[in-house]
Amino acid sequence: MSEFRTEPIVFPTGRPDQFNPPEQLRSLRNERPVTPMTYPDGHVGWLVTGYAAARAVLADPRFSSRRELLRIPVDHPLAQESRRPAEPGLFIRMDPPNHTRYRKLLTAQFTVRRMKQLEPRIEEITAERLDAMEKAGPTQDLVREFALPIPSLVICELLGVPYADRAEFQRATAVLINRESTLEEIRTTFAGVTEFLIGLIARKRAEPTDDLLSGLVSGGELTDEELGNIGFILLAAGHETTANMLGLGTFALLRHPEQLAALRADPSLIDNTVEELMRYLSIIRLGPLRAALEDVELEGELIRAGDAVTISVPAVNRDPARFDDPERLDVTRPAGGHLSFGHGVHQCLGQQLARVEMRIAFPMLFDRFPELRLAVPAEEVPMRDTMSIYGVHSLPVRW
């Protein structure tokens, strides 16, 4: 076991280009995949860059997800705010048995039947967006016209949220995940979203419909506060992550034309393509976050009780011990294995929905516009460098 804390690093930032993570992550993974790291508040915890170590942490109940124990690895306006226990319903920042209770209720709503029912509607929504793009063309912002509306419409339908309200929750999510937002902006924004959701829940109680929120309301096991917080998590996660994958994924395929050509030549590669884009792009940048509940030995390092742990998804998804030639985007790579959806009891609840949206949207986009290309030089595409979820702010394209 190596000596505790030798020359702790700080969280690596600054990408060498638009698709690759910081170079330091690679050297850390090669030299010391579980390495001491200093957090902005001075706490010395750990950064995990190795695939095997990351899976071990995510599967081990000795590592907690409780919000009051966690630390954010970069300066963030919520750094102090987050050191309080999670509010009722914010299950992603809880451990069993509280997490288990919420997760069980939600799993009952994310049924295979409901996901299958959504597939034809996702195809309709995608076709509608493509029709609108073609009519308005031939130069458009793919994020505004395609990548953001599709998952927003889908999550609105799934949850039973009026689509007319989408602009407000999109704006709110952008404020909440931007590291440059002020604490006052975040507090005000979250309060506004909560107020909107509480009002929506009241309407669901009065007039339930066949949607996920109505199902949770009619179950009678959750308070309005719990329902509002769960609704916020699902709304934010349900559109923000998939929207960024659609935008950044399209950018990556346009910048790797040989991979796009392979997908067009063999449409059956779409499952592999979605999984490979998830692995290669790894848009979750600041976690998952955990904290040790007791002393744990990991990869020869002693993680002491109370130590904060940050897992670098971009690093673990490019670990050559798990993936051959990991620095290369390869849509023929056998699908799966990446940790972009997490692992263990906190694995992403909506991962199958996200996969379905991407499996439908990418082929329909490139079938409709076979000559799709960037409308600006690649280096001018604005990237989401200050956001905790990576992607493109906009993607000007033409056909």
N, C-alpha and C positions, 0 to 999 in steps of 0.2 A: 504494500500500500504506500502510495507516494506521500510525501510530506504535505501537511495541510497548508494550502494557500501560498503558492510561490509566484510572485510577480503577477497578480491578477490583471487581466486585460479589461478594457471597456468594450461595450457592445459594438461590434463592427458596423459601420454605416458607409454609404457612398459606393454606388455601383460602378463598375468599370464601363458598363454600357447599359442599354435599356433592358436587356434580358438576363444578364448574369449577376449573381449576388456578389458581395464584396470578396475580393481575393483572399482576405485574411481568414475567411471562414474555411477555405480549402486547406490552408496551412495548419490552422488549429485542429481540424478534423484529422489530418495526417499525423500531427505531433502529439496531441493530447485531446481526444474527443470529448472528454469531460474536464473542463478547465475552469479555474477560479476566475470570477468576473466581479468587478466593482460596479454596483448600481449607483444611480445618480444621488441617492441619499447617503452614500458612503458604505452601505451594507455590502459585504463581500459574500457572494453566493456563487452560482455556477452557470456556465453556458454549455449546453450539450449540442455537439455538432455531428456525432456519430449515429448512424441508423440504429444499430443494435441497442445502444444506450438509450436512445429516445423511446423506442418501443418498450424497453424495460421500465422506464419512468412512467409512461402513460398507462401501463398495465398494472402498476404496483400501488395498492391502496395506502402504502406508507407515504406516498406523495399526494399532498392535498391540493384541491382546487378552491378552497375557501378564500374568498376575496380578501379578508382581513390579514391573511398570511402571505399574500403575494406581493411582488414588487415588479414594476414596469422597468424594463432595462434601459430606457431612454428618458430624457426629460419629457414630462407630459403633464398637462394641467390637472389631470385626475390622479396624480401620484399620491397625494395625501388623502384625497377624497376616497380613494379606493381602499384605504386601510381600515374600513369599517365593514362589519358583516353585511352580506348581501341582503337587499330588501326581499320580502316574500315574493316568490315567483321567479327570481333571477337564478334559475337552477344551474346555469353554466358556471356559476361561482359558488357552488355548494358541493359537499361530499355526501355519500350515502349516510343515513337513510333519507335525508331530506331530498337530495338529488334523485334518488330512486323513485320516490313518490311522484314527483313532477314528471319524470321521464316516462313512467308507466302510463300516466294519464295521456301524455302527448303521443306515445307510441300507438295507443289505441285509436288516435285520430289520424295518424299518418299511415293509413291502411294501404295495402296493395291495391284494393279495389278503387280507393280514391285516387291513387297515383295513376292507375290505368285509365280511369275516367278522364283524367286531365290531358292525356296524350293527344287525342283529337283536337282538343281546345288549344293546346300549345301549337299544334300545326296550323290551326286557323289564325291564331294570333301572329305567328311568324309570317304567314302568307299575307296577312293584312299589312304588317309593317313593310314587307318587301314591295307590296303594291304601292304603298304610300311613297316609298323611296323612289321607285321607278317613275311614278307620276311627277315627283318633284325634281328628279335628277337633272343632269348626270353627275353632279358633285354634291356629296352630303357628308355630314358628321355621323359616322357609324354609331358612335356612342349615343348621341341624342336620338337618332332615328331608329335604332335597332337594338343595340346591346342593352341599354337601360330600359326601354319600354317593355321588352318581352318578359324578363323575370318580374318586373313590377306588375304587369297585368296578371301574370300567373299567380303571384303570391296574393294579390288582391282577391282573385277569384277563390283561391284556396281558403283564405281566412275569412272572406266575406266582407272585405273593406271596400268601400266605394272607390272606383278608380279615379273619380274626380279629385280625391284627396291625395293622390300619389305624389304630386309635386311637393306637398308639405312634408311628407315623411322622407322623401328623397333629400330635400334640403336639410332636414333635421339630422339624418344619418351622416351626411357630409360634414356637418359641424361636429358631431360627436366623435368621429374617427380621425379628425384632423388635429395633428399634434400642435398646430399653431393657433387653434381656438383658445380663447380665454376660459377660465373656470366659470366666470359669470355667463358667458355665451352658452356653455355646456349646460349649466344648471337651468337657465331659462328655456333652452331648447327642449331638454328632457321633460321639464314641467309641462310644456305645451303639448308634447306628444302624449304624455300620460293623461292629460285632460281630454284630449281628443279620443283616446282609446276608452277611457271610462264612459264617455258619452256613447260611444259605439256599443259598448257592452250593455249599457242600459237598453239600447234599442234591440239588441239581440235577445235580451230577457223578455221584452214585450212581444217581439215578432221574430222568433227563431227561423232560420232557413237551413238548407243543407250545406253548411260550410263548417270549417274547423272551429272557429270561435264559437259558433252556436252550439257545436257539440260539447265544447268545454264548459260553456255556460250552463247547458241543460244537465250536465253531470251533477251539478250542485255541490261539488267538493271544494270549489275554489272561491275565494273572496274576490271582490272587484279589484283590489290592489294586486293580488296574485295574477288575475287574468290580464290586467293592464300591462304588467311587467313581462309576462309570457308573450303577450301579443306584440310588444315592442321588440323583443328578441327575435321572434319569428319574422316580423316585418322587415327589420333591418338586415338580418342575416339572409332572408329569403330573396332579397333583390340585389344587395350590395356585392356579395361575393360572385354570384353568377354573372351579373352585369360586367364586372371587371374581367372575368374569365372570357366572356364573349368578345369584349373589346380587345384585350391584350392578346387573346388567343388568335383572333383574326390578324392582328398586327404581326404576330410571330409567324403565322403561316405565309403571309405575304412576303416576309423577310427571308423565308426558307422555301422558295418556290419548288424545290425538288420534293419537299415533304408534301406540299399541297398537291403536286402532280401525282404523287403516289396515292394519296387519298382519292383523288378524282379517278384514277385508273382502277382503283379497287375500293368501292364504297363500303365493303364489309370491314374496312379498316377503321370505321368511325369510332367503335368502342375503344380500340387501341389509341386512336388519335386523342380522344377526350382524356383518357387516363395519362397519356404522355404529356399533353399540355398542362394538366394539373401538376404533374411531377416536375416538368422542366421550368414552369413559370413560378410555382410556389408563391402565390400572392399573399399568404399570411406571413407577415414579416416579424412580428414581435411576440412570438409565442408558438405553442402553448406555454402557459406559466404554471408552475407548481411550487410547492414548499414542502420540505421534509418534515414529517411528524415525529420521526425518530431517527437515530443514526442509521445510515444505509451505506453499504459499500457498493460502489458502481464503477466498473472498469478500473478497479484498483485505486479509486479515490474514496475518501471518507466524506460522505455528505452528512453533516451534523444536523440534529433536530433544529428546526427553525431556519435552516438555510433556504434561500430562494433559489429556484432553478428555472432557467429559460431554455426552451428547446428551439433551435433554429431550423425551421422547416426547409428553407432553401438549402441549408447545408446537408441535412440528413437525406433529402431527396436526391442529392447528387453524390452519395457515398459510393465509391467504387467497390466497396465490399458487398454492396447489395445490387447495384446496377452496373452493367457493362457499359463502358464508354459513356459515363453519366453526363458529361458536358455537352453531349450532342443531342439535339432534338431528332427523334427517330420514331415516326408514327407506325412503323412495323414492329416496334418493341412489344413483347408480350405485355398485355394490359395488367395494371394493378401493382400493389406492393408499396406505393407511395404513402406518405403520411399527411397528405394535404387535407384530408377529412379527419385527421386525428386517429386515435386508437384507444381501445379500452372503453370504459363506461361512458366517457364523454365524447365518443365518436359522433360526428355530425349527424343530427337527427334527419336533416333534409337532404342527405347526400344523393339519394336515389332520384329525387326531384331535380336536383341540379344536373345530374347526369342526363336525365331524359331531355331537359331543356337544351343542353349542348348537343346531344346526339341528333336532335331535330333541327336546331337552328343553324349549325355550321353547314351541313350539306345543302339545306335549302338556300342559304345565302350564296354559296358558290355555284349552285346550279342556276340560280336566277341571273347572277352576274358573273359569267365565266371569265370576263376580262377585268374583274375587280382589281384595282391597284391603288396605291397611295396617291393622294392629290398634292402632297407636300413632300419635301425631302424627309427621309426617315428621322434624321437628327432633329427635325423641327416638331416632331410629335410630342406634345406636352405630357410628361409622366407625373404620376401621383407620388412624388418623392416625400411629401410631408404626411402621407396617409398611412395608417397602420395596415390597410389593405391595399396592395400595390395594383397598378393598372395604368390606363391612359385616361387623361381628363377628356380628351377628344381624339377622334381618329378620322381626319379628312380623307375621304376616298372618292374615286371616280370610276366610271365604267364606260 
